[in-house]
Amino acid sequence: MASIYLIRHGQASFGQENYDQLSELGQQQAAHLGRSISQRVPKVDQVVLGGMLRHRQTAENCLAGYAQRLADSNPTIDAGWNEYDHQDILAQLRPEYKTAGGMTEFIASQTNPKQVFEQDFNAAIDRWTSGQFDADYVECWQDYRQRVLTALQRVIDASTNAKNLFVFTSGGPISVVAQHLLGVPAEQIMRMNWTLMNCAVTKLVSTSDRVFLSTLNEHTHFEGAENKHLITYT
């Protein structure tokens, strides 16, 4: 039996020209997670990273704070764990979202920026997952879902020779895996995705004949008044 820990990246740089890098707070979140999880997981046998900068930075900060034995000093880079292209998906809904600058300017001009962005993001994801406009996207929903599940299978295959595996990824792939294991309808996936905290942990257990979800979005390492500032969702 193996435990697979899916770790969402730390807070990225939302609203900046380059979203794909951790903020200072994101680095703190990852380091704090490393110190906390090392007390519960005695040894990490294998580490897998998505191919994005925020995945690597989260892994570096987390594992630097990992006090226990780390068996895998050469993490596997697997782009199958990369996030969807949120800007491409949003741009099919509104042309203002085609660039990071345009997105920032449009959102800032709204009376209720947070509400408008959440509504537009949900509408954009609904359009993407509907399957009716697949040709519009760089990567359609079904291709994205299959990419993530194929990456999951690679980790499951690797788990036959490992007891504890860490996978550093994003909220989208974690939601896809949870959706797959729980049978959640695709149109509900964003409700799950919105709840995933930065540096929260989703644990899968892999046995000889099945894989099941043990915990989703576990974040006890951020509980308590002294850690409340570490709770973010971007």
ROLO-984541 format. One record per residue (C-alpha): x, y, z; chain. Coordinates in nm, 4 decimals. Layout:
! residues N
<r><east>X</east><north>Y</north><up>Z</up><chain>A</chain></r>
...
END
This chain:
! residues 234
<r><east>0.0000</east><north>0.0000</north><up>0.0000</up><chain>A</chain></r>
<r><east>0.1317</east><north>0.3429</north><up>-0.0951</up><chain>A</chain></r>
<r><east>0.0338</east><north>0.6968</north><up>-0.0017</up><chain>A</chain></r>
<r><east>0.0311</east><north>0.9605</north><up>-0.2760</up><chain>A</chain></r>
<r><east>0.0288</east><north>1.3200</north><up>-0.1517</up><chain>A</chain></r>
<r><east>-0.0969</east><north>1.5746</north><up>-0.4057</up><chain>A</chain></r>
<r><east>0.0301</east><north>1.9153</north><up>-0.2958</up><chain>A</chain></r>
<r><east>-0.1116</east><north>2.2343</north><up>-0.4404</up><chain>A</chain></r>
<r><east>0.1469</east><north>2.5043</north><up>-0.5068</up><chain>A</chain></r>
<r><east>0.1946</east><north>2.8005</north><up>-0.2740</up><chain>A</chain></r>
<r><east>0.0389</east><north>3.1389</north><up>-0.3437</up><chain>A</chain></r>
<r><east>0.1354</east><north>3.2494</north><up>-0.6934</up><chain>A</chain></r>
<r><east>0.1561</east><north>3.6046</north><up>-0.8317</up><chain>A</chain></r>
<r><east>-0.2047</east><north>3.6707</north><up>-0.9285</up><chain>A</chain></r>
<r><east>-0.2512</east><north>4.0031</north><up>-1.1063</up><chain>A</chain></r>
<r><east>0.1164</east><north>4.0255</north><up>-1.2017</up><chain>A</chain></r>
<r><east>0.2524</east><north>3.9986</north><up>-1.5546</up><chain>A</chain></r>
<r><east>0.3890</east><north>3.6539</north><up>-1.4686</up><chain>A</chain></r>
<r><east>0.1461</east><north>3.4557</north><up>-1.2537</up><chain>A</chain></r>
<r><east>0.3716</east><north>3.1494</north><up>-1.2604</up><chain>A</chain></r>
<r><east>0.5974</east><north>3.2320</north><up>-0.9675</up><chain>A</chain></r>
<r><east>0.5482</east><north>3.2139</north><up>-0.5942</up><chain>A</chain></r>
<r><east>0.4866</east><north>3.5256</north><up>-0.3921</up><chain>A</chain></r>
<r><east>0.6881</east><north>3.5737</north><up>-0.0746</up><chain>A</chain></r>
<r><east>0.3896</east><north>3.4403</north><up>0.1192</up><chain>A</chain></r>
<r><east>0.3753</east><north>3.1390</north><up>-0.1131</up><chain>A</chain></r>
<r><east>0.7343</east><north>3.0544</north><up>-0.0255</up><chain>A</chain></r>
<r><east>0.6511</east><north>3.0799</north><up>0.3445</up><chain>A</chain></r>
<r><east>0.3507</east><north>2.8494</north><up>0.2983</up><chain>A</chain></r>
<r><east>0.5612</east><north>2.5830</north><up>0.1284</up><chain>A</chain></r>
<r><east>0.8358</east><north>2.5966</north><up>0.3902</up><chain>A</chain></r>
<r><east>0.5791</east><north>2.5744</north><up>0.6707</up><chain>A</chain></r>
<r><east>0.4158</east><north>2.2741</north><up>0.5028</up><chain>A</chain></r>
<r><east>0.7536</east><north>2.1024</north><up>0.4796</up><chain>A</chain></r>
<r><east>0.8224</east><north>2.1473</north><up>0.8492</up><chain>A</chain></r>
<r><east>0.4745</east><north>2.0226</north><up>0.9391</up><chain>A</chain></r>
<r><east>0.4401</east><north>1.7247</north><up>0.7083</up><chain>A</chain></r>
<r><east>0.7847</east><north>1.5929</north><up>0.8000</up><chain>A</chain></r>
<r><east>0.6429</east><north>1.5154</north><up>1.1441</up><chain>A</chain></r>
<r><east>0.3725</east><north>1.2932</north><up>0.9923</up><chain>A</chain></r>
<r><east>0.5467</east><north>1.1321</north><up>0.6958</up><chain>A</chain></r>
<r><east>0.8741</east><north>0.9696</north><up>0.8064</up><chain>A</chain></r>
<r><east>1.0223</east><north>0.9245</north><up>0.4592</up><chain>A</chain></r>
<r><east>0.9494</east><north>1.0385</north><up>0.1042</up><chain>A</chain></r>
<r><east>1.0405</east><north>0.7748</north><up>-0.1536</up><chain>A</chain></r>
<r><east>0.9633</east><north>0.9671</north><up>-0.4718</up><chain>A</chain></r>
<r><east>0.8938</east><north>1.3283</north><up>-0.5692</up><chain>A</chain></r>
<r><east>0.7088</east><north>1.4308</north><up>-0.8867</up><chain>A</chain></r>
<r><east>0.6702</east><north>1.7905</north><up>-1.0047</up><chain>A</chain></r>
<r><east>0.4574</east><north>1.9507</north><up>-1.2691</up><chain>A</chain></r>
<r><east>0.6608</east><north>2.1444</north><up>-1.5230</up><chain>A</chain></r>
<r><east>0.5636</east><north>2.4931</north><up>-1.4052</up><chain>A</chain></r>
<r><east>0.7875</east><north>2.7300</north><up>-1.2100</up><chain>A</chain></r>
<r><east>0.5457</east><north>2.7539</north><up>-0.9175</up><chain>A</chain></r>
<r><east>0.5527</east><north>2.3750</north><up>-0.8832</up><chain>A</chain></r>
<r><east>0.9327</east><north>2.3696</north><up>-0.8661</up><chain>A</chain></r>
<r><east>0.9489</east><north>2.6636</north><up>-0.6253</up><chain>A</chain></r>
<r><east>0.6910</east><north>2.5015</north><up>-0.3976</up><chain>A</chain></r>
<r><east>0.8860</east><north>2.1755</north><up>-0.3971</up><chain>A</chain></r>
<r><east>1.2150</east><north>2.3505</north><up>-0.3252</up><chain>A</chain></r>
<r><east>1.0737</east><north>2.5471</north><up>-0.0321</up><chain>A</chain></r>
<r><east>0.8780</east><north>2.2516</north><up>0.1049</up><chain>A</chain></r>
<r><east>1.1607</east><north>2.0009</north><up>0.0822</up><chain>A</chain></r>
<r><east>1.4105</east><north>2.2493</north><up>0.2262</up><chain>A</chain></r>
<r><east>1.1951</east><north>2.2449</north><up>0.5381</up><chain>A</chain></r>
<r><east>1.1713</east><north>1.8666</north><up>0.5344</up><chain>A</chain></r>
<r><east>1.3675</east><north>1.7446</north><up>0.8324</up><chain>A</chain></r>
<r><east>1.3254</east><north>1.3709</north><up>0.7745</up><chain>A</chain></r>
<r><east>1.4853</east><north>1.1413</north><up>0.5225</up><chain>A</chain></r>
<r><east>1.4274</east><north>1.2224</north><up>0.1553</up><chain>A</chain></r>
<r><east>1.4990</east><north>0.9114</north><up>-0.0514</up><chain>A</chain></r>
<r><east>1.4461</east><north>1.0788</north><up>-0.3901</up><chain>A</chain></r>
<r><east>1.7024</east><north>1.3555</north><up>-0.4468</up><chain>A</chain></r>
<r><east>1.6194</east><north>1.3808</north><up>-0.8193</up><chain>A</chain></r>
<r><east>1.2506</east><north>1.4663</north><up>-0.8606</up><chain>A</chain></r>
<r><east>1.0680</east><north>1.3561</north><up>-1.1738</up><chain>A</chain></r>
<r><east>0.9380</east><north>1.6424</north><up>-1.3894</up><chain>A</chain></r>
<r><east>0.6044</east><north>1.5473</north><up>-1.5454</up><chain>A</chain></r>
<r><east>0.4197</east><north>1.8159</north><up>-1.7426</up><chain>A</chain></r>
<r><east>0.1086</east><north>1.5999</north><up>-1.7210</up><chain>A</chain></r>
<r><east>0.0569</east><north>1.7660</north><up>-1.3825</up><chain>A</chain></r>
<r><east>0.0581</east><north>2.1173</north><up>-1.5298</up><chain>A</chain></r>
<r><east>-0.2399</east><north>2.3450</north><up>-1.4804</up><chain>A</chain></r>
<r><east>-0.4820</east><north>2.4326</north><up>-1.7614</up><chain>A</chain></r>
<r><east>-0.4189</east><north>2.7546</north><up>-1.9547</up><chain>A</chain></r>
<r><east>-0.6554</east><north>2.9801</north><up>-1.7602</up><chain>A</chain></r>
<r><east>-0.5793</east><north>3.2812</north><up>-1.9773</up><chain>A</chain></r>
<r><east>-0.6726</east><north>3.0984</north><up>-2.2985</up><chain>A</chain></r>
<r><east>-0.9939</east><north>2.9728</north><up>-2.1371</up><chain>A</chain></r>
<r><east>-1.0883</east><north>3.3191</north><up>-2.0098</up><chain>A</chain></r>
<r><east>-1.0007</east><north>3.4861</north><up>-2.3409</up><chain>A</chain></r>
<r><east>-1.2664</east><north>3.2804</north><up>-2.5197</up><chain>A</chain></r>
<r><east>-1.5231</east><north>3.4493</north><up>-2.2940</up><chain>A</chain></r>
<r><east>-1.3947</east><north>3.8080</north><up>-2.3057</up><chain>A</chain></r>
<r><east>-1.1236</east><north>3.9599</north><up>-2.5278</up><chain>A</chain></r>
<r><east>-1.0131</east><north>4.1733</north><up>-2.2310</up><chain>A</chain></r>
<r><east>-0.8673</east><north>3.8584</north><up>-2.0770</up><chain>A</chain></r>
<r><east>-0.6237</east><north>3.7871</north><up>-2.3606</up><chain>A</chain></r>
<r><east>-0.3335</east><north>3.9495</north><up>-2.1755</up><chain>A</chain></r>
<r><east>-0.2464</east><north>3.9726</north><up>-1.8074</up><chain>A</chain></r>
<r><east>-0.2469</east><north>4.3508</north><up>-1.8333</up><chain>A</chain></r>
<r><east>-0.5856</east><north>4.3571</north><up>-2.0021</up><chain>A</chain></r>
<r><east>-0.7272</east><north>4.1243</north><up>-1.7391</up><chain>A</chain></r>
<r><east>-0.5969</east><north>4.3393</north><up>-1.4537</up><chain>A</chain></r>
<r><east>-0.7298</east><north>4.6589</north><up>-1.6107</up><chain>A</chain></r>
<r><east>-1.0739</east><north>4.5129</north><up>-1.6804</up><chain>A</chain></r>
<r><east>-1.1164</east><north>4.3624</north><up>-1.3336</up><chain>A</chain></r>
<r><east>-0.9969</east><north>4.6811</north><up>-1.1631</up><chain>A</chain></r>
<r><east>-1.2598</east><north>4.8826</north><up>-1.3509</up><chain>A</chain></r>
<r><east>-1.5483</east><north>4.6794</north><up>-1.2068</up><chain>A</chain></r>
<r><east>-1.7555</east><north>4.7912</north><up>-0.9081</up><chain>A</chain></r>
<r><east>-1.7144</east><north>4.4471</north><up>-0.7497</up><chain>A</chain></r>
<r><east>-1.3930</east><north>4.3049</north><up>-0.9036</up><chain>A</chain></r>
<r><east>-1.3887</east><north>3.9781</north><up>-0.7045</up><chain>A</chain></r>
<r><east>-1.7497</east><north>3.8945</north><up>-0.7862</up><chain>A</chain></r>
<r><east>-1.7108</east><north>3.9765</north><up>-1.1562</up><chain>A</chain></r>
<r><east>-1.3956</east><north>3.7671</north><up>-1.1877</up><chain>A</chain></r>
<r><east>-1.5501</east><north>3.4671</north><up>-1.0113</up><chain>A</chain></r>
<r><east>-1.8607</east><north>3.4876</north><up>-1.2304</up><chain>A</chain></r>
<r><east>-1.6555</east><north>3.5166</north><up>-1.5484</up><chain>A</chain></r>
<r><east>-1.4178</east><north>3.2403</north><up>-1.4430</up><chain>A</chain></r>
<r><east>-1.7045</east><north>3.0028</north><up>-1.3679</up><chain>A</chain></r>
<r><east>-1.8731</east><north>3.0904</north><up>-1.6984</up><chain>A</chain></r>
<r><east>-1.5471</east><north>3.0389</north><up>-1.8872</up><chain>A</chain></r>
<r><east>-1.4897</east><north>2.6994</north><up>-1.7244</up><chain>A</chain></r>
<r><east>-1.8503</east><north>2.5956</north><up>-1.7937</up><chain>A</chain></r>
<r><east>-1.7988</east><north>2.6825</north><up>-2.1604</up><chain>A</chain></r>
<r><east>-1.4709</east><north>2.4893</north><up>-2.1693</up><chain>A</chain></r>
<r><east>-1.6044</east><north>2.1767</north><up>-1.9977</up><chain>A</chain></r>
<r><east>-1.9255</east><north>2.1696</north><up>-2.2047</up><chain>A</chain></r>
<r><east>-1.7415</east><north>2.0130</north><up>-2.4993</up><chain>A</chain></r>
<r><east>-1.9349</east><north>2.2304</north><up>-2.7444</up><chain>A</chain></r>
<r><east>-1.6465</east><north>2.4640</north><up>-2.8282</up><chain>A</chain></r>
<r><east>-1.3434</east><north>2.2337</north><up>-2.8206</up><chain>A</chain></r>
<r><east>-1.1892</east><north>2.3774</north><up>-3.1371</up><chain>A</chain></r>
<r><east>-1.1604</east><north>2.7204</north><up>-2.9713</up><chain>A</chain></r>
<r><east>-0.9044</east><north>2.6095</north><up>-2.7128</up><chain>A</chain></r>
<r><east>-0.5348</east><north>2.5319</north><up>-2.7078</up><chain>A</chain></r>
<r><east>-0.6276</east><north>2.2276</north><up>-2.4969</up><chain>A</chain></r>
<r><east>-0.9896</east><north>2.1168</north><up>-2.4727</up><chain>A</chain></r>
<r><east>-1.1364</east><north>1.9847</north><up>-2.1490</up><chain>A</chain></r>
<r><east>-1.1325</east><north>1.6165</north><up>-2.2428</up><chain>A</chain></r>
<r><east>-0.7681</east><north>1.6354</north><up>-2.3557</up><chain>A</chain></r>
<r><east>-0.6755</east><north>1.8119</north><up>-2.0332</up><chain>A</chain></r>
<r><east>-0.8611</east><north>1.5600</north><up>-1.8187</up><chain>A</chain></r>
<r><east>-0.7012</east><north>1.2671</north><up>-1.9993</up><chain>A</chain></r>
<r><east>-0.3561</east><north>1.4252</north><up>-1.9653</up><chain>A</chain></r>
<r><east>-0.3958</east><north>1.4525</north><up>-1.5886</up><chain>A</chain></r>
<r><east>-0.5350</east><north>1.1005</north><up>-1.5473</up><chain>A</chain></r>
<r><east>-0.2499</east><north>0.9610</north><up>-1.7569</up><chain>A</chain></r>
<r><east>-0.0032</east><north>1.1413</north><up>-1.5288</up><chain>A</chain></r>
<r><east>-0.1870</east><north>0.9950</north><up>-1.2298</up><chain>A</chain></r>
<r><east>-0.1501</east><north>0.6458</north><up>-1.3730</up><chain>A</chain></r>
<r><east>0.2250</east><north>0.7000</north><up>-1.4073</up><chain>A</chain></r>
<r><east>0.2419</east><north>0.7867</north><up>-1.0381</up><chain>A</chain></r>
<r><east>0.0266</east><north>0.4854</north><up>-0.9472</up><chain>A</chain></r>
<r><east>0.2592</east><north>0.2614</north><up>-1.1477</up><chain>A</chain></r>
<r><east>0.5581</east><north>0.4105</north><up>-0.9652</up><chain>A</chain></r>
<r><east>0.3899</east><north>0.3518</north><up>-0.6298</up><chain>A</chain></r>
<r><east>0.4464</east><north>-0.0229</north><up>-0.6581</up><chain>A</chain></r>
<r><east>0.8088</east><north>0.0457</north><up>-0.5590</up><chain>A</chain></r>
<r><east>0.7476</east><north>0.3344</north><up>-0.3188</up><chain>A</chain></r>
<r><east>0.5544</east><north>0.3856</north><up>0.0026</up><chain>A</chain></r>
<r><east>0.5237</east><north>0.7656</north><up>0.0125</up><chain>A</chain></r>
<r><east>0.5129</east><north>0.9856</north><up>-0.2968</up><chain>A</chain></r>
<r><east>0.4839</east><north>1.3647</north><up>-0.3163</up><chain>A</chain></r>
<r><east>0.3323</east><north>1.5266</north><up>-0.6269</up><chain>A</chain></r>
<r><east>0.3617</east><north>1.9063</north><up>-0.6523</up><chain>A</chain></r>
<r><east>0.0918</east><north>2.0361</north><up>-0.8848</up><chain>A</chain></r>
<r><east>-0.2020</east><north>2.2799</north><up>-0.9149</up><chain>A</chain></r>
<r><east>-0.5662</east><north>2.2980</north><up>-0.8125</up><chain>A</chain></r>
<r><east>-0.6992</east><north>2.1933</north><up>-1.1520</up><chain>A</chain></r>
<r><east>-0.5227</east><north>1.8553</north><up>-1.1689</up><chain>A</chain></r>
<r><east>-0.6090</east><north>1.7849</north><up>-0.8049</up><chain>A</chain></r>
<r><east>-0.9750</east><north>1.8598</north><up>-0.8821</up><chain>A</chain></r>
<r><east>-0.9642</east><north>1.6320</north><up>-1.1874</up><chain>A</chain></r>
<r><east>-0.8254</east><north>1.3455</north><up>-0.9787</up><chain>A</chain></r>
<r><east>-1.0859</east><north>1.3987</north><up>-0.7051</up><chain>A</chain></r>
<r><east>-1.3617</east><north>1.4242</north><up>-0.9665</up><chain>A</chain></r>
<r><east>-1.2453</east><north>1.0986</north><up>-1.1237</up><chain>A</chain></r>
<r><east>-1.2273</east><north>0.9075</north><up>-0.7952</up><chain>A</chain></r>
<r><east>-1.5516</east><north>1.0447</north><up>-0.6506</up><chain>A</chain></r>
<r><east>-1.7572</east><north>1.0525</north><up>-0.9711</up><chain>A</chain></r>
<r><east>-1.8302</east><north>1.4251</north><up>-0.9447</up><chain>A</chain></r>
<r><east>-1.9914</east><north>1.5729</north><up>-1.2617</up><chain>A</chain></r>
<r><east>-1.7562</east><north>1.7887</north><up>-1.4697</up><chain>A</chain></r>
<r><east>-1.9821</east><north>2.0909</north><up>-1.4349</up><chain>A</chain></r>
<r><east>-1.9258</east><north>2.0827</north><up>-1.0576</up><chain>A</chain></r>
<r><east>-1.5478</east><north>2.0716</north><up>-1.0741</up><chain>A</chain></r>
<r><east>-1.4920</east><north>2.4438</north><up>-1.0212</up><chain>A</chain></r>
<r><east>-1.6908</east><north>2.4400</north><up>-0.6972</up><chain>A</chain></r>
<r><east>-1.4289</east><north>2.1973</north><up>-0.5749</up><chain>A</chain></r>
<r><east>-1.1398</east><north>2.3881</north><up>-0.7290</up><chain>A</chain></r>
<r><east>-1.2339</east><north>2.7169</north><up>-0.5606</up><chain>A</chain></r>
<r><east>-1.2048</east><north>2.5537</north><up>-0.2164</up><chain>A</chain></r>
<r><east>-0.8499</east><north>2.4209</north><up>-0.2591</up><chain>A</chain></r>
<r><east>-0.6029</east><north>2.6159</north><up>-0.0468</up><chain>A</chain></r>
<r><east>-0.2471</east><north>2.6928</north><up>-0.1437</up><chain>A</chain></r>
<r><east>-0.0156</east><north>2.4225</north><up>-0.0061</up><chain>A</chain></r>
<r><east>-0.3097</east><north>2.2081</north><up>0.1045</up><chain>A</chain></r>
<r><east>-0.2607</east><north>1.8321</north><up>0.0773</up><chain>A</chain></r>
<r><east>-0.4864</east><north>1.5766</north><up>-0.0913</up><chain>A</chain></r>
<r><east>-0.3941</east><north>1.2188</north><up>-0.0039</up><chain>A</chain></r>
<r><east>-0.4585</east><north>0.9131</north><up>-0.2192</up><chain>A</chain></r>
<r><east>-0.4045</east><north>0.5566</north><up>-0.1059</up><chain>A</chain></r>
<r><east>-0.2998</east><north>0.3045</north><up>-0.3703</up><chain>A</chain></r>
<r><east>-0.3457</east><north>-0.0671</north><up>-0.3061</up><chain>A</chain></r>
<r><east>-0.2866</east><north>-0.3653</north><up>-0.5324</up><chain>A</chain></r>
<r><east>-0.6318</east><north>-0.3375</north><up>-0.6861</up><chain>A</chain></r>
<r><east>-0.7592</east><north>0.0174</north><up>-0.6380</up><chain>A</chain></r>
<r><east>-0.6873</east><north>0.3823</north><up>-0.5619</up><chain>A</chain></r>
<r><east>-0.9069</east><north>0.5812</north><up>-0.3275</up><chain>A</chain></r>
<r><east>-0.9246</east><north>0.9341</north><up>-0.1925</up><chain>A</chain></r>
<r><east>-0.8226</east><north>0.9465</north><up>0.1725</up><chain>A</chain></r>
<r><east>-0.8247</east><north>1.3235</north><up>0.2364</up><chain>A</chain></r>
<r><east>-0.9103</east><north>1.6270</north><up>0.0236</up><chain>A</chain></r>
<r><east>-0.7669</east><north>1.9766</north><up>0.0778</up><chain>A</chain></r>
<r><east>-0.6187</east><north>1.8895</north><up>0.4186</up><chain>A</chain></r>
<r><east>-0.4722</east><north>2.2038</north><up>0.5776</up><chain>A</chain></r>
<r><east>-0.4424</east><north>2.1450</north><up>0.9514</up><chain>A</chain></r>
<r><east>-0.0859</east><north>2.2790</north><up>0.9261</up><chain>A</chain></r>
<r><east>-0.2392</east><north>2.6246</north><up>0.8762</up><chain>A</chain></r>
<r><east>-0.4830</east><north>2.6073</north><up>1.1671</up><chain>A</chain></r>
<r><east>-0.4389</east><north>2.8266</north><up>1.4720</up><chain>A</chain></r>
<r><east>-0.4253</east><north>3.2036</north><up>1.5079</up><chain>A</chain></r>
<r><east>-0.0491</east><north>3.2115</north><up>1.4510</up><chain>A</chain></r>
<r><east>-0.0848</east><north>3.0577</north><up>1.1025</up><chain>A</chain></r>
<r><east>-0.4104</east><north>3.2168</north><up>0.9857</up><chain>A</chain></r>
<r><east>-0.2220</east><north>3.4591</north><up>0.7585</up><chain>A</chain></r>
<r><east>-0.0946</east><north>3.1617</north><up>0.5562</up><chain>A</chain></r>
<r><east>-0.4423</east><north>3.0671</north><up>0.4292</up><chain>A</chain></r>
<r><east>-0.4875</east><north>3.1752</north><up>0.0642</up><chain>A</chain></r>
<r><east>-0.6513</east><north>3.0344</north><up>-0.2485</up><chain>A</chain></r>
<r><east>-0.4556</east><north>3.1771</north><up>-0.5459</up><chain>A</chain></r>
END
